[in-house]
Amino acid sequence: MNMADDDKSMAQARGKIIVIGDEATTLGFRLTGVHKHVLIGDGDQKAFDEAVESALDSSIYSVIIADQGMLLGVGAKLSRRLQDTVVPLVVGIPNKRGAADGEQSLDELMKRVLGIELKVGD
């Protein structure tokens, strides 16, 4: 097997998306067709860290979408690993409580990236 074949088989091995977060966050992604999700109880940092570690250790995910606030709460070792990781790409998104300080809210993010304006409430 040559280098191009190795790259192709690695690309085929990955390619899946996982969403890690609360029920509201994961539900939105299930509606878009992302079927792999891990529900984390409100504020359960240990379960969140374990889910992120597991997703990083897996060879099937190319993108990990995770609760932005909980990503900010990971320990130093996991934080370094996340910073050093190229694949899978780790994307933090706002949760139902909104964006972390200095970050875009979910509606701002959706409008900028998808061109869709999200209206909540009246």
LUMRO-613782 format. One record per residue: residue number from 1; residue in one letter; chain; y, x, z of N, C-alpha, C, O in turn. Coordinates in nm, 4 decimals. Example, Ala and Ser with C-alpha at 12.3 -4.5 7.8 and 13.67 -1.06 7.14 Angstrom:
REM residues 2
1,A,A,-0.5690,1.3190,0.7800,-0.4500,1.2300,0.7800,-0.3300,1.3200,0.7800,-0.3319,1.4236,0.8465
2,S,A,-0.2250,1.2850,0.7080,-0.1060,1.3670,0.7140,0.0030,1.2900,0.7870,0.1138,1.3409,0.8039
This chain:
REM residues 122
1,M,A,-0.1180,0.0856,0.0000,0.0000,0.0000,0.0000,0.1231,0.0893,0.0000,0.1320,0.1828,0.0796
2,N,A,0.2177,0.0614,-0.0884,0.3386,0.1431,-0.0946,0.4486,0.0827,-0.0079,0.4299,-0.0226,0.0531
3,M,A,0.5635,0.1501,-0.0029,0.6756,0.1087,0.0831,0.7273,-0.0299,0.0465,0.7598,-0.1082,0.1358
4,A,A,0.7357,-0.0620,-0.0820,0.7833,-0.1936,-0.1248,0.6884,-0.3032,-0.0772,0.7322,-0.4106,-0.0361
5,D,A,0.5566,-0.2751,-0.0832,0.4584,-0.3721,-0.0350,0.4715,-0.3924,0.1149,0.4585,-0.5047,0.1638
6,D,A,0.4974,-0.2842,0.1889,0.5179,-0.2939,0.3340,0.6370,-0.3828,0.3653,0.6292,-0.4683,0.4534
7,D,A,0.7486,-0.3630,0.2930,0.8686,-0.4438,0.3147,0.8417,-0.5907,0.2839,0.8867,-0.6794,0.3564
8,K,A,0.7674,-0.6160,0.1749,0.7375,-0.7533,0.1357,0.6490,-0.8214,0.2395,0.6740,-0.9364,0.2757
9,S,A,0.5469,-0.7528,0.2874,0.4587,-0.8144,0.3862,0.5301,-0.8341,0.5196,0.5009,-0.9301,0.5908
10,M,A,0.6228,-0.7455,0.5549,0.7007,-0.7637,0.6764,0.7913,-0.8854,0.6634,0.8058,-0.9624,0.7584
11,A,A,0.8520,-0.9032,0.5472,0.9383,-1.0192,0.5244,0.8576,-1.1480,0.5315,0.9066,-1.2491,0.5818
12,Q,A,0.7338,-1.1453,0.4814,0.6505,-1.2643,0.4872,0.6042,-1.2924,0.6292,0.5887,-1.4084,0.6674
13,A,A,0.5821,-1.1883,0.7076,0.5373,-1.2059,0.8447,0.6464,-1.2690,0.9295,0.6170,-1.3444,1.0223
14,R,A,0.7690,-1.2397,0.8993,0.8819,-1.2983,0.9711,0.9336,-1.4170,0.8902,0.8648,-1.4655,0.8004
15,G,A,1.0508,-1.4626,0.9206,1.1097,-1.5695,0.8424,1.1239,-1.6988,0.9187,1.1881,-1.7919,0.8701
16,K,A,1.0664,-1.7072,1.0353,1.0764,-1.8294,1.1134,1.1952,-1.8214,1.2095,1.2410,-1.7136,1.2474
17,I,A,1.2426,-1.9395,1.2469,1.3556,-1.9505,1.3385,1.3071,-2.0166,1.4662,1.2292,-2.1119,1.4621
18,I,A,1.3530,-1.9660,1.5787,1.3236,-2.0260,1.7087,1.4564,-2.0570,1.7778,1.5520,-1.9799,1.7684
19,V,A,1.4610,-2.1704,1.8469,1.5794,-2.2104,1.9217,1.5418,-2.2151,2.0690,1.4429,-2.2779,2.1068
20,I,A,1.6212,-2.1485,2.1519,1.5959,-2.1435,2.2958,1.7180,-2.1987,2.3668,1.8274,-2.1432,2.3561
21,G,A,1.6993,-2.3082,2.4392,1.8125,-2.3671,2.5084,1.7792,-2.4992,2.5728,1.6623,-2.5335,2.5902
22,D,A,1.8826,-2.5735,2.6083,1.8636,-2.7033,2.6734,1.8215,-2.8083,2.5709,1.8196,-2.7824,2.4506
23,E,A,1.7879,-2.9266,2.6205,1.7366,-3.0320,2.5328,1.8357,-3.0720,2.4241,1.7963,-3.0913,2.3090
24,A,A,1.9633,-3.0849,2.4587,2.0636,-3.1255,2.3601,2.0749,-3.0230,2.2476,2.0855,-3.0598,2.1306
25,T,A,2.0727,-2.8964,2.2824,2.0829,-2.7895,2.1824,1.9615,-2.7883,2.0912,1.9748,-2.7833,1.9689
26,T,A,1.8433,-2.7928,2.1509,1.7228,-2.7849,2.0692,1.7039,-2.9101,1.9842,1.6527,-2.9018,1.8725
27,L,A,1.7446,-3.0255,2.0356,1.7327,-3.1496,1.9581,1.8113,-3.1405,1.8279,1.7616,-3.1788,1.7220
28,G,A,1.9320,-3.0907,1.8359,2.0135,-3.0767,1.7153,1.9456,-2.9924,1.6089,1.9538,-3.0237,1.4902
29,F,A,1.8793,-2.8865,1.6502,1.8112,-2.8011,1.5534,1.6806,-2.8629,1.5050,1.6408,-2.8402,1.3908
30,R,A,1.6135,-2.9403,1.5892,1.4939,-3.0112,1.5422,1.5309,-3.1083,1.4313,1.4545,-3.1271,1.3366
31,L,A,1.6477,-3.1699,1.4428,1.6933,-3.2636,1.3405,1.7219,-3.1941,1.2077,1.7180,-3.2579,1.1026
32,T,A,1.7508,-3.0637,1.2114,1.7760,-2.9892,1.0879,1.6488,-2.9299,1.0293,1.6524,-2.8674,0.9233
33,G,A,1.5355,-2.9494,1.0982,1.4090,-2.8997,1.0453,1.3558,-2.7753,1.1137,1.2495,-2.7262,1.0756
34,V,A,1.4254,-2.7226,1.2128,1.3736,-2.6094,1.2897,1.2792,-2.6670,1.3938,1.3224,-2.7368,1.4855
35,H,A,1.1507,-2.6381,1.3797,1.0523,-2.7026,1.4647,1.0106,-2.6209,1.5861,0.9552,-2.6774,1.6803
36,K,A,1.0348,-2.4920,1.5875,0.9970,-2.4110,1.7036,1.1145,-2.4035,1.7987,1.2197,-2.3488,1.7656
37,H,A,1.0958,-2.4584,1.9155,1.2019,-2.4589,2.0152,1.1413,-2.4413,2.1537,1.0270,-2.4796,2.1788
38,V,A,1.2195,-2.3830,2.2421,1.1780,-2.3653,2.3800,1.2839,-2.4314,2.4673,1.4003,-2.3913,2.4674
39,L,A,1.2416,-2.5329,2.5411,1.3337,-2.6022,2.6304,1.3465,-2.5243,2.7602,1.2469,-2.4865,2.8219
40,I,A,1.4692,-2.5012,2.8002,1.4980,-2.4306,2.9243,1.5735,-2.5266,3.0151,1.6710,-2.5893,2.9738
41,G,A,1.5276,-2.5373,3.1381,1.5977,-2.6213,3.2348,1.7372,-2.5681,3.2608,1.7634,-2.4488,3.2450
42,D,A,1.8249,-2.6556,3.3002,1.9650,-2.6214,3.3237,1.9775,-2.5044,3.4220,1.9406,-2.5161,3.5389
43,G,A,2.0294,-2.3928,3.3733,2.0551,-2.2767,3.4575,1.9338,-2.1935,3.4938,1.9449,-2.1058,3.5795
44,D,A,1.8184,-2.2165,3.4328,1.6967,-2.1408,3.4663,1.6967,-2.0081,3.3901,1.6307,-1.9939,3.2871
45,Q,A,1.7717,-1.9122,3.4425,1.7895,-1.7829,3.3750,1.6581,-1.7077,3.3583,1.6362,-1.6434,3.2556
46,K,A,1.5703,-1.7151,3.4586,1.4426,-1.6428,3.4502,1.3585,-1.6952,3.3340,1.3048,-1.6166,3.2560
47,A,A,1.3467,-1.8273,3.3222,1.2698,-1.8861,3.2118,1.3342,-1.8516,3.0769,1.2640,-1.8249,2.9794
48,F,A,1.4665,-1.8523,3.0721,1.5382,-1.8172,2.9497,1.5073,-1.6731,2.9103,1.4718,-1.6458,2.7957
49,D,A,1.5210,-1.5805,3.0064,1.4938,-1.4389,2.9791,1.3517,-1.4191,2.9280,1.3294,-1.3438,2.8332
50,E,A,1.2556,-1.4867,2.9906,1.1161,-1.4744,2.9495,1.0956,-1.5280,2.8072,1.0216,-1.4690,2.7285
51,A,A,1.1606,-1.6387,2.7749,1.1484,-1.6953,2.6404,1.2084,-1.6020,2.5349,1.1516,-1.5848,2.4271
52,V,A,1.3235,-1.5421,2.5667,1.3869,-1.4483,2.4732,1.2992,-1.3249,2.4553,1.2782,-1.2797,2.3427
53,E,A,1.2477,-1.2699,2.5657,1.1581,-1.1528,2.5575,1.0366,-1.1840,2.4714,0.9971,-1.1028,2.3877
54,S,A,0.9778,-1.2999,2.4914,0.8599,-1.3402,2.4150,0.8924,-1.3509,2.2664,0.8147,-1.3059,2.1821
55,A,A,1.0061,-1.4100,2.2346,1.0466,-1.4230,2.0938,1.0730,-1.2859,2.0317,1.0381,-1.2623,1.9160
56,L,A,1.1347,-1.1953,2.1084,1.1600,-1.0603,2.0578,1.0294,-0.9853,2.0337,1.0176,-0.9095,1.9374
57,D,A,0.9307,-1.0067,2.1218,0.8022,-0.9382,2.1098,0.7181,-0.9921,1.9952,0.6304,-0.9225,1.9439
58,S,A,0.7442,-1.1151,1.9552,0.6686,-1.1768,1.8474,0.7079,-1.1133,1.7144,0.8196,-1.0642,1.6979
59,S,A,0.6157,-1.1151,1.6215,0.6464,-1.0586,1.4898,0.6769,-1.1671,1.3869,0.6863,-1.1380,1.2676
60,I,A,0.6923,-1.2912,1.4314,0.7088,-1.3990,1.3331,0.8515,-1.4501,1.3185,0.8805,-1.5226,1.2234
61,Y,A,0.9419,-1.4143,1.4102,1.0773,-1.4697,1.4048,1.1755,-1.3728,1.3404,1.1779,-1.2538,1.3718
62,S,A,1.2566,-1.4268,1.2493,1.3641,-1.3470,1.1913,1.4979,-1.3841,1.2538,1.5939,-1.3074,1.2468
63,V,A,1.5037,-1.5035,1.3155,1.6268,-1.5480,1.3812,1.5911,-1.6142,1.5140,1.5020,-1.6988,1.5214
64,I,A,1.6627,-1.5736,1.6182,1.6533,-1.6388,1.7489,1.7895,-1.7007,1.7756,1.8900,-1.6303,1.7854
65,I,A,1.7919,-1.8333,1.7873,1.9151,-1.9041,1.8202,1.9041,-1.9398,1.9671,1.8084,-2.0050,2.0088
66,A,A,2.0023,-1.8970,2.0461,1.9905,-1.9142,2.1910,2.1217,-1.9580,2.2536,2.2298,-1.9360,2.1990
67,D,A,2.1090,-2.0199,2.3689,2.2232,-2.0658,2.4478,2.3161,-1.9481,2.4769,2.2762,-1.8499,2.5396
68,Q,A,2.4382,-1.9591,2.4314,2.5372,-1.8520,2.4427,2.5653,-1.8123,2.5883,2.5693,-1.6937,2.6211
69,G,A,2.5843,-1.9107,2.6737,2.6126,-1.8820,2.8142,2.4980,-1.8117,2.8825,2.5197,-1.7221,2.9642
70,M,A,2.3755,-1.8512,2.8502,2.2587,-1.7882,2.9116,2.2378,-1.6470,2.8566,2.1911,-1.5583,2.9281
71,L,A,2.2723,-1.6267,2.7299,2.2643,-1.4910,2.6750,2.3559,-1.3960,2.7510,2.3228,-1.2793,2.7721
72,L,A,2.4716,-1.4475,2.7919,2.5655,-1.3646,2.8676,2.5135,-1.3311,3.0070,2.5623,-1.2379,3.0708
73,G,A,2.4136,-1.4075,3.0547,2.3596,-1.3868,3.1886,2.2336,-1.3027,3.1958,2.1783,-1.2844,3.3042
74,V,A,2.1868,-1.2508,3.0827,2.0641,-1.1706,3.0868,2.0895,-1.0392,3.1599,2.2027,-0.9915,3.1679
75,G,A,1.9818,-0.9819,3.2131,1.9921,-0.8552,3.2835,2.0258,-0.7398,3.1904,2.0244,-0.7539,3.0681
76,A,A,2.0561,-0.6256,3.2506,2.0999,-0.5076,3.1747,1.9948,-0.4593,3.0743,2.0287,-0.4234,2.9615
77,K,A,1.8692,-0.4582,3.1144,1.7625,-0.4090,3.0259,1.7486,-0.4981,2.9020,1.7420,-0.4480,2.7897
78,L,A,1.7442,-0.6302,2.9227,1.7326,-0.7224,2.8101,1.8598,-0.7203,2.7261,1.8531,-0.7308,2.6036
79,S,A,1.9735,-0.7072,2.7893,2.1002,-0.7002,2.7170,2.1015,-0.5799,2.6221,2.1437,-0.5928,2.5071
80,R,A,2.0562,-0.4645,2.6685,2.0483,-0.3455,2.5822,1.9530,-0.3704,2.4656,1.9812,-0.3342,2.3514
81,R,A,1.8407,-0.4326,2.4966,1.7425,-0.4606,2.3910,1.8019,-0.5535,2.2854,1.7823,-0.5326,2.1657
82,L,A,1.8739,-0.6551,2.3296,1.9373,-0.7476,2.2355,2.0412,-0.6759,2.1488,2.0512,-0.7024,2.0290
83,Q,A,2.1179,-0.5859,2.2088,2.2195,-0.5120,2.1343,2.1575,-0.4175,2.0322,2.2160,-0.3926,1.9268
84,D,A,2.0388,-0.3646,2.0634,1.9726,-0.2687,1.9756,1.8859,-0.3349,1.8686,1.8422,-0.2682,1.7748
85,T,A,1.8610,-0.4635,1.8815,1.7713,-0.5342,1.7903,1.8438,-0.5735,1.6621,1.9511,-0.6338,1.6649
86,V,A,1.7825,-0.5378,1.5505,1.8350,-0.5775,1.4199,1.7581,-0.7002,1.3710,1.8180,-0.7985,1.3273
87,V,A,1.6271,-0.6938,1.3787,1.5409,-0.8059,1.3422,1.4498,-0.8314,1.4603,1.3771,-0.7411,1.5018
88,P,A,1.4514,-0.9480,1.5141,1.5192,-1.0673,1.4682,1.6685,-1.0662,1.5035,1.7118,-1.0019,1.5991
89,L,A,1.7441,-1.1390,1.4233,1.8855,-1.1591,1.4492,1.8969,-1.2575,1.5646,1.8343,-1.3635,1.5618
90,V,A,1.9759,-1.2241,1.6658,1.9944,-1.3121,1.7807,2.1342,-1.3721,1.7716,2.2342,-1.3003,1.7693
91,V,A,2.1394,-1.5056,1.7663,2.2649,-1.5778,1.7511,2.2866,-1.6652,1.8736,2.2043,-1.7512,1.9051
92,G,A,2.3973,-1.6429,1.9420,2.4318,-1.7259,2.0565,2.5158,-1.8440,2.0128,2.6135,-1.8281,1.9395
93,I,A,2.4779,-1.9625,2.0576,2.5545,-2.0824,2.0236,2.5985,-2.1534,2.1517,2.5301,-2.1461,2.2539
94,P,A,2.7112,-2.2211,2.1459,2.7588,-2.2945,2.2634,2.6592,-2.4041,2.3038,2.5908,-2.4616,2.2191
95,N,A,2.6524,-2.4316,2.4329,2.5661,-2.5399,2.4798,2.6497,-2.6659,2.5010,2.7661,-2.6714,2.4613
96,K,A,2.5902,-2.7657,2.5632,2.6606,-2.8941,2.5807,2.7838,-2.8825,2.6691,2.8710,-2.9692,2.6641
97,R,A,2.7929,-2.7779,2.7495,2.9107,-2.7571,2.8343,3.0232,-2.6877,2.7587,3.1337,-2.6730,2.8110
98,G,A,2.9958,-2.6457,2.6378,3.0986,-2.5818,2.5566,3.0749,-2.4330,2.5417,2.9725,-2.3795,2.5841
99,A,A,3.1709,-2.3681,2.4810,3.1614,-2.2255,2.4518,3.1868,-2.1428,2.5762,3.2603,-2.1836,2.6661
100,A,A,3.1244,-2.0257,2.5798,3.1539,-1.9300,2.6856,3.2971,-1.8816,2.6664,3.3524,-1.8925,2.5570
101,D,A,3.3568,-1.8287,2.7718,3.4949,-1.7810,2.7634,3.5137,-1.6876,2.6446,3.4385,-1.5919,2.6261
102,G,A,3.6152,-1.7173,2.5652,3.6479,-1.6314,2.4512,3.5634,-1.6558,2.3275,3.5819,-1.5874,2.2269
103,E,A,3.4712,-1.7513,2.3319,3.3839,-1.7801,2.2189,3.4220,-1.9138,2.1575,3.4888,-1.9954,2.2210
104,Q,A,3.3791,-1.9359,2.0331,3.4075,-2.0618,1.9650,3.3210,-2.1734,2.0219,3.2073,-2.1500,2.0628
105,S,A,3.3747,-2.2938,2.0242,3.2956,-2.4098,2.0643,3.2017,-2.4460,1.9498,3.2181,-2.3980,1.8376
106,L,A,3.1032,-2.5310,1.9788,3.0067,-2.5703,1.8770,3.0744,-2.6406,1.7603,3.0400,-2.6162,1.6446
107,D,A,3.1709,-2.7283,1.7899,3.2383,-2.7971,1.6795,3.3201,-2.7008,1.5943,3.3254,-2.7166,1.4724
108,E,A,3.3846,-2.6005,1.6561,3.4595,-2.4997,1.5795,3.3647,-2.4148,1.4950,3.3938,-2.3831,1.3797
109,L,A,3.2513,-2.3786,1.5543,3.1519,-2.2982,1.4843,3.0947,-2.3748,1.3644,3.0819,-2.3192,1.2553
110,M,A,3.0604,-2.5021,1.3851,3.0057,-2.5821,1.2752,3.1079,-2.6003,1.1632,3.0734,-2.5940,1.0452
111,K,A,3.2336,-2.6229,1.2006,3.3365,-2.6421,1.0994,3.3565,-2.5135,1.0180,3.3698,-2.5185,0.8957
112,R,A,3.3586,-2.3985,1.0868,3.3802,-2.2710,1.0184,3.2615,-2.2333,0.9311,3.2797,-2.1911,0.8169
113,V,A,3.1394,-2.2481,0.9837,3.0219,-2.2011,0.9124,2.9701,-2.3029,0.8120,2.9375,-2.2675,0.6986
114,L,A,2.9624,-2.4295,0.8531,2.9012,-2.5312,0.7681,3.0014,-2.6199,0.6958,2.9651,-2.6898,0.6013
115,G,A,3.1276,-2.6180,0.7393,3.2267,-2.7051,0.6800,3.2136,-2.8488,0.7253,3.2643,-2.9402,0.6603
116,I,A,3.1444,-2.8691,0.8387,3.1225,-3.0026,0.8928,3.2035,-3.0175,1.0199,3.1975,-2.9327,1.1090
117,E,A,3.2804,-3.1275,1.0278,3.3588,-3.1518,1.1484,3.2787,-3.2413,1.2410,3.2417,-3.3530,1.2048
118,L,A,3.2522,-3.1912,1.3612,3.1757,-3.2626,1.4608,3.2725,-3.3383,1.5516,3.3622,-3.2792,1.6118
119,K,A,3.2528,-3.4693,1.5603,3.3382,-3.5496,1.6481,3.2510,-3.6095,1.7576,3.1534,-3.6790,1.7296
120,V,A,3.2869,-3.5819,1.8819,3.2122,-3.6338,1.9957,3.3000,-3.7361,2.0658,3.4171,-3.7099,2.0931
121,G,A,3.2426,-3.8541,2.0951,3.3197,-3.9576,2.1635,3.4055,-4.0349,2.0663,3.3788,-4.0390,1.9462
122,D,A,3.5108,-4.0973,2.1214,3.5992,-4.1816,2.0389,3.6975,-4.1002,1.9604,3.7786,-4.1558,1.8863
